[in-house]
Amino acid sequence: MYLDEKLEKDFLKEIIQKLGISPRDLLRTGESAYKENNLKDSNISNEAIINLMIEYPKLIERPIYIKGSKAIVGRPPENVLKII
């Protein structure tokens, strides 16, 4: 879904809030977009990271399981058991 349809910024921010992490913690560091955009630079703002996640959705760690007001990254899959 998120690879075919552009994510809304507010929705992505809501997911990050439900995860209780920073946008940087949701980045996939092995993606070429991570390297090409020098995302290892700690001076890049959260807002800029979110914008890049919208532009390059493969940067987003996945899968993400959402239940009510909580969310969790399903890697490893056992993580999902924490909010079921």
DSSP file (Angstrom, degrees, kcal/mol; ACC not computed):
  #  RESIDUE AA STRUCTURE BP1 BP2  ACC     N-H-->O    O-->H-N    N-H-->O    O-->H-N    TCO  KAPPA ALPHA  PHI   PSI    X-CA   Y-CA   Z-CA
    1    1 A M    >>        0   0    0      0, 0.0     4,-2.7     0, 0.0     3,-0.9   0.000 360.0 360.0 360.0 -56.6    0.0    0.0    0.0
    2    2 A Y  T 34  +     0   0    0      1,-0.3     5,-0.3     2,-0.2    56,-0.1   0.719 360.0  54.4 -67.7 -19.3    2.5    2.7    1.1
    3    3 A L  T 34 S+     0   0    0      1,-0.1    -1,-0.3     3,-0.1     3,-0.1   0.757 115.5  38.5 -81.9 -24.2    4.7    1.9   -1.9
    4    4 A D  T <4 S+     0   0    0     -3,-0.9     2,-0.4     1,-0.2    -2,-0.2   0.786 120.2  42.6 -93.5 -32.6    1.8    2.5   -4.3
    5    5 A E  S  < S-     0   0    0     -4,-2.7    -1,-0.2     0, 0.0     2,-0.1  -0.949  91.3-109.0-120.3 136.3    0.1    5.4   -2.6
    6    6 A K        -     0   0    0     -2,-0.4     2,-0.2     1,-0.1    -3,-0.1  -0.391  35.3-121.5 -64.3 131.8    1.9    8.4   -1.1
    7    7 A L        -     0   0    0     -5,-0.3     2,-0.3    47,-0.3    -1,-0.1  -0.469  22.2-120.0 -70.6 142.9    1.8    8.5    2.7
    8    8 A E     >  -     0   0    0     -2,-0.2     4,-2.3     1,-0.1     5,-0.2  -0.684  16.5-131.6 -81.5 138.5    0.3   11.5    4.3
    9    9 A K  H  > S+     0   0    0     -2,-0.3     4,-2.5     1,-0.2     5,-0.2   0.905 106.3  51.4 -58.9 -44.1    2.7   13.3    6.6
   10   10 A D  H  > S+     0   0    0      1,-0.2     4,-2.1     2,-0.2    -1,-0.2   0.883 109.5  50.8 -62.6 -37.6    0.2   13.5    9.5
   11   11 A F  H  > S+     0   0    0      2,-0.2     4,-2.2     1,-0.2    -1,-0.2   0.920 110.7  48.2 -65.5 -43.9   -0.5    9.8    9.2
   12   12 A L  H  X S+     0   0    0     -4,-2.3     4,-2.4     1,-0.2    -2,-0.2   0.904 111.3  50.5 -63.5 -41.2    3.3    9.0    9.3
   13   13 A K  H  X S+     0   0    0     -4,-2.5     4,-2.4     1,-0.2    -1,-0.2   0.887 109.3  52.3 -62.7 -38.5    3.7   11.3   12.3
   14   14 A E  H  X S+     0   0    0     -4,-2.1     4,-2.5     2,-0.2    -2,-0.2   0.905 109.0  49.2 -64.3 -41.9    0.9    9.5   14.1
   15   15 A I  H  X S+     0   0    0     -4,-2.2     4,-2.2     2,-0.2    -2,-0.2   0.934 110.8  49.8 -62.6 -45.7    2.5    6.1   13.5
   16   16 A I  H  X>S+     0   0    0     -4,-2.4     5,-1.4     1,-0.2     4,-1.3   0.899 111.1  50.0 -60.5 -40.7    5.8    7.4   14.8
   17   17 A Q  H  <5S+     0   0    0     -4,-2.4     3,-0.4     1,-0.2    -1,-0.2   0.925 110.2  49.6 -63.5 -44.2    4.0    8.7   17.9
   18   18 A K  H  <5S+     0   0    0     -4,-2.5    53,-1.2     1,-0.2    -2,-0.2   0.843 109.3  52.5 -63.9 -33.0    2.2    5.4   18.5
   19   19 A L  H  <5S-     0   0    0     -4,-2.2    -1,-0.2    51,-0.2    -2,-0.2   0.780 103.1-137.1 -71.6 -26.1    5.5    3.6   18.1
   20   20 A G  T  <5 +     0   0    0     -4,-1.3     2,-0.3    -3,-0.4    -3,-0.2   0.830  64.3 109.9  72.0  32.6    7.0    5.9   20.8
   21   21 A I  S   <S-     0   0    0     -5,-1.4    -1,-0.3     2,-0.0    -2,-0.1  -0.776  72.8 -98.2-128.8 173.0   10.3    6.3   18.8
   22   22 A S    >>  -     0   0    0     -2,-0.3     3,-0.9     1,-0.1     4,-0.5  -0.582  37.1-111.0 -87.1 158.2   12.0    9.1   16.9
   23   23 A P  G >4 S+     0   0    0      0, 0.0     3,-1.6     0, 0.0     4,-0.3   0.882 119.0  59.9 -54.6 -38.2   11.7    9.2   13.1
   24   24 A R  G >4 S+     0   0    0      1,-0.3     3,-1.4     2,-0.2    15,-0.0   0.853  97.3  59.4 -59.5 -34.5   15.4    8.3   12.9
   25   25 A D  G <4 S+     0   0    0     -3,-0.9    -1,-0.3     1,-0.3     0, 0.0   0.635 100.9  56.4 -70.2 -12.7   14.7    5.0   14.8
   26   26 A L  G << S+     0   0    0     -3,-1.6    35,-3.1    -4,-0.5    -1,-0.3   0.411  84.4 112.1 -97.7   0.3   12.3    4.0   12.0
   27   27 A L  B <   -A   60   0A   0     -3,-1.4     2,-0.8    -4,-0.3    33,-0.2  -0.497  65.4-135.9 -78.8 141.7   14.8    4.3    9.2
   28   28 A R    >   -     0   0    0     31,-2.4     3,-1.2    -2,-0.2     6,-0.2  -0.867  17.9-164.7 -92.3 107.6   16.1    1.3    7.3
   29   29 A T  T 3  S+     0   0    0     -2,-0.8    -1,-0.1     1,-0.3     6,-0.1   0.622  79.5  64.0 -74.4 -13.3   19.9    2.1    7.2
   30   30 A G  T 3  S+     0   0    0      4,-0.1    -1,-0.3    29,-0.1     2,-0.1   0.538  78.2 106.9 -87.6  -5.9   20.6   -0.5    4.4
   31   31 A E  S X> S-     0   0    0     -3,-1.2     4,-1.3     1,-0.1     3,-0.7  -0.439  75.3-128.5 -74.8 145.8   18.6    1.3    1.8
   32   32 A S  H 3> S+     0   0    0      1,-0.2     4,-3.1     2,-0.2     5,-0.2   0.856 109.6  60.0 -61.8 -34.9   20.3    3.2   -1.0
   33   33 A A  H 3> S+     0   0    0      1,-0.2     4,-1.6     2,-0.2    -1,-0.2   0.820 100.0  57.2 -63.5 -29.4   18.2    6.3   -0.2
   34   34 A Y  H <4>S+     0   0    0     -3,-0.7     5,-2.5    -6,-0.2     6,-0.3   0.939 113.8  37.7 -63.7 -47.2   19.6    6.3    3.3
   35   35 A K  H ><5S+     0   0    0     -4,-1.3     3,-1.5     3,-0.2    -2,-0.2   0.913 114.6  53.7 -71.6 -43.6   23.2    6.5    1.9
   36   36 A E  H 3<5S+     0   0    0     -4,-3.1    -1,-0.2     1,-0.3    -2,-0.2   0.800 113.7  43.0 -63.1 -29.8   22.3    8.9   -1.0
   37   37 A N  T 3<5S-     0   0    0     -4,-1.6    -1,-0.3    -5,-0.2    -2,-0.2   0.256 108.1-124.4-101.1  11.0   20.7   11.4    1.4
   38   38 A N  T X 5 +     0   0    0     -3,-1.5     3,-1.9     1,-0.1    -3,-0.2   0.870  46.4 166.9  50.4  45.5   23.4   11.1    4.0
   39   39 A L  T 3 < +     0   0    0     -5,-2.5    -1,-0.1     1,-0.3    -4,-0.1   0.536  61.7  77.1 -72.5  -4.7   20.9   10.1    6.7
   40   40 A K  T 3   +     0   0    0     -6,-0.3     2,-0.6    -5,-0.1    -1,-0.3   0.666  69.3 105.9 -74.0 -13.6   23.7    9.0    9.1
   41   41 A D    X   -     0   0    0     -3,-1.9     3,-1.5     1,-0.2     0, 0.0  -0.547  64.7-154.6 -66.7 114.2   24.2   12.7    9.7
   42   42 A S  T 3  S+     0   0    0     -2,-0.6    -1,-0.2     1,-0.3    -3,-0.1   0.565  86.0  71.6 -71.4  -7.8   22.8   13.3   13.2
   43   43 A N  T 3   +     0   0    0      2,-0.1     2,-0.3     0, 0.0    -1,-0.3   0.531  69.2 109.0 -85.4  -5.7   22.1   17.0   12.3
   44   44 A I  S <  S-     0   0    0     -3,-1.5     5,-0.0    -6,-0.1    -6,-0.0  -0.578  73.8-121.1 -73.3 128.7   19.3   16.1   10.0
   45   45 A S     >  -     0   0    0     -2,-0.3     4,-2.2     1,-0.1     5,-0.2  -0.216  12.8-116.5 -71.0 158.3   16.0   17.2   11.6
   46   46 A N  H  > S+     0   0    0      1,-0.2     4,-2.6     2,-0.2     5,-0.2   0.888 117.5  54.7 -58.3 -40.1   13.1   14.9   12.4
   47   47 A E  H  > S+     0   0    0      1,-0.2     4,-2.3     2,-0.2    -1,-0.2   0.907 108.0  48.2 -62.3 -42.8   11.0   16.9   10.0
   48   48 A A  H  > S+     0   0    0      2,-0.2     4,-2.2     1,-0.2    -1,-0.2   0.890 110.9  51.5 -65.1 -39.3   13.5   16.4    7.2
   49   49 A I  H  X S+     0   0    0     -4,-2.2     4,-2.2     2,-0.2    -2,-0.2   0.925 109.9  49.1 -63.2 -44.3   13.7   12.6    7.9
   50   50 A I  H  X S+     0   0    0     -4,-2.6     4,-1.9     1,-0.2    -2,-0.2   0.917 110.1  51.5 -61.8 -43.2    9.9   12.4    7.8
   51   51 A N  H  X S+     0   0    0     -4,-2.3     4,-2.1     1,-0.2    -1,-0.2   0.897 110.4  48.6 -60.7 -40.0    9.8   14.2    4.4
   52   52 A L  H  X S+     0   0    0     -4,-2.2     4,-3.1     2,-0.2    -1,-0.2   0.860 107.5  55.1 -69.6 -34.5   12.4   11.8    3.1
   53   53 A M  H  < S+     0   0    0     -4,-2.2     7,-0.2     2,-0.2     6,-0.2   0.869 109.4  47.9 -64.1 -35.5   10.4    8.8    4.3
   54   54 A I  H  < S+     0   0    0     -4,-1.9   -47,-0.3     1,-0.2    -2,-0.2   0.909 116.1  43.2 -69.9 -41.6    7.4   10.2    2.4
   55   55 A E  H  < S+     0   0    0     -4,-2.1    -2,-0.2     1,-0.3    -1,-0.2   0.879 129.6  27.3 -70.2 -38.3    9.6   10.7   -0.7
   56   56 A Y  S >< S+     0   0    0     -4,-3.1     3,-2.4    -5,-0.1    -1,-0.3  -0.728  70.1 178.6-124.9  79.0   11.4    7.3   -0.3
   57   57 A P  G >  S+     0   0    0      0, 0.0     3,-1.7     0, 0.0    -1,-0.1   0.682  73.5  74.9 -61.8 -17.8    8.9    5.0    1.5
   58   58 A K  G 3  S+     0   0    0      1,-0.3     4,-0.1   -55,-0.1   -27,-0.1   0.668  82.1  72.4 -67.1 -12.9   11.4    2.1    1.4
   59   59 A L  G <  S+     0   0    0     -3,-2.4   -31,-2.4    -6,-0.2     2,-0.4   0.700  77.9  96.4 -70.2 -18.7   13.3    3.9    4.1
   60   60 A I  B <  S-A   27   0A   0     -3,-1.7   -33,-0.2    -7,-0.2     2,-0.0  -0.600  80.2-124.0 -82.2 125.0   10.6    3.0    6.6
   61   61 A E        -     0   0    0    -35,-3.1    -2,-0.1    -2,-0.4    -1,-0.1  -0.383  48.5-110.5 -61.5 141.9   11.2   -0.1    8.7
   62   62 A R  S    S+     0   0    0      1,-0.1     2,-0.1    -4,-0.1    11,-0.1  -0.952  70.1  29.0-151.2 165.5    8.4   -2.6    8.3
   63   63 A P        -     0   0    0      0, 0.0    11,-3.5     0, 0.0     2,-0.5   0.597  60.5-168.6 -78.3 159.0    6.1   -4.2    8.9
   64   64 A I  E     -B   73   0B   0      9,-0.3     2,-0.5    -2,-0.1     9,-0.2  -0.972   6.4-156.4-116.2 126.7    4.3   -2.0   11.4
   65   65 A Y  E     -B   72   0B   0      7,-3.1     7,-2.3    -2,-0.5     2,-0.5  -0.897   9.9-164.2-104.0 128.5    1.4   -3.4   13.4
   66   66 A I  E     +B   71   0B   0     -2,-0.5     2,-0.4     5,-0.2     5,-0.2  -0.947  14.0 171.9-118.0 131.3   -1.1   -0.9   14.8
   67   67 A K  E >   -B   70   0B   0      3,-2.8     3,-2.1    -2,-0.5     2,-0.2  -0.904  62.1 -58.0-138.5 108.4   -3.6   -1.6   17.5
   68   68 A G  T 3  S-     0   0    0     -2,-0.4   -50,-0.1     1,-0.3    -1,-0.0  -0.391 121.1 -10.6  61.3-123.3   -5.5    1.3   18.9
   69   69 A S  T 3  S+     0   0    0     -2,-0.2     2,-0.3    -3,-0.1    -1,-0.3   0.322 126.3  73.2 -92.8   7.9   -3.2    3.9   20.3
   70   70 A K  E <   -B   67   0B   0     -3,-2.1    -3,-2.8    13,-0.1     2,-0.3  -0.863  53.2-179.2-122.7 156.8   -0.1    1.6   20.1
   71   71 A A  E     -B   66   0B   0    -53,-1.2     2,-0.3    -2,-0.3    -5,-0.2  -0.973   3.2-170.6-147.0 158.5    2.1    0.4   17.3
   72   72 A I  E     -B   65   0B   0     -7,-2.3    -7,-3.1    -2,-0.3     2,-0.4  -0.992  29.7-113.2-151.5 146.2    5.1   -1.9   17.0
   73   73 A V  E     -B   64   0B   0     -2,-0.3     2,-0.6    -9,-0.2    -9,-0.3  -0.687  27.9-137.7 -78.6 129.6    7.6   -2.8   14.3
   74   74 A G        +     0   0    0    -11,-3.5   -10,-0.1    -2,-0.4    -1,-0.1  -0.103  55.1 134.0 -85.5  38.1    7.0   -6.5   13.5
   75   75 A R  S    S+     0   0    0     -2,-0.6    -2,-0.1     1,-0.2   -14,-0.0  -0.966  76.5  25.5-130.8 117.6   10.7   -7.4   13.3
   76   76 A P  S >  S-     0   0    0      0, 0.0     3,-2.5     0, 0.0     4,-0.3   0.658  99.5-130.6 -68.3 161.4   11.3   -9.8   14.7
   77   77 A P  G >  S+     0   0    0      0, 0.0     3,-1.5     0, 0.0     4,-0.4   0.765 102.4  71.3 -54.1 -28.7    7.7  -11.1   14.3
   78   78 A E  G >  S+     0   0    0      1,-0.3     3,-1.2     2,-0.2     4,-0.4   0.727  79.9  77.1 -61.6 -21.5    7.6  -11.9   18.0
   79   79 A N  G X  S+     0   0    0     -3,-2.5     3,-1.8     1,-0.3     4,-0.3   0.846  82.7  65.5 -56.8 -34.0    7.4   -8.1   18.7
   80   80 A V  G X> S+     0   0    0     -3,-1.5     3,-1.7    -4,-0.3     4,-0.7   0.818  87.8  68.2 -61.3 -30.5    3.8   -8.1   17.7
   81   81 A L  G <4 S+     0   0    0     -3,-1.2    -1,-0.3    -4,-0.4     3,-0.3   0.737  85.4  72.2 -61.0 -21.5    2.9  -10.3   20.7
   82   82 A K  G <4 S+     0   0    0     -3,-1.8    -1,-0.3    -4,-0.4    -2,-0.2   0.734 110.1  26.8 -68.4 -22.2    3.8   -7.3   22.9
   83   83 A I  T <4        0   0    0     -3,-1.7    -1,-0.2    -4,-0.3    -2,-0.2   0.349 360.0 360.0-123.8   6.6    0.6   -5.4   21.9
   84   84 A I     <        0   0    0     -4,-0.7    -2,-0.1    -3,-0.3    -3,-0.1   0.505 360.0 360.0 -75.5 360.0   -1.8   -8.2   21.0
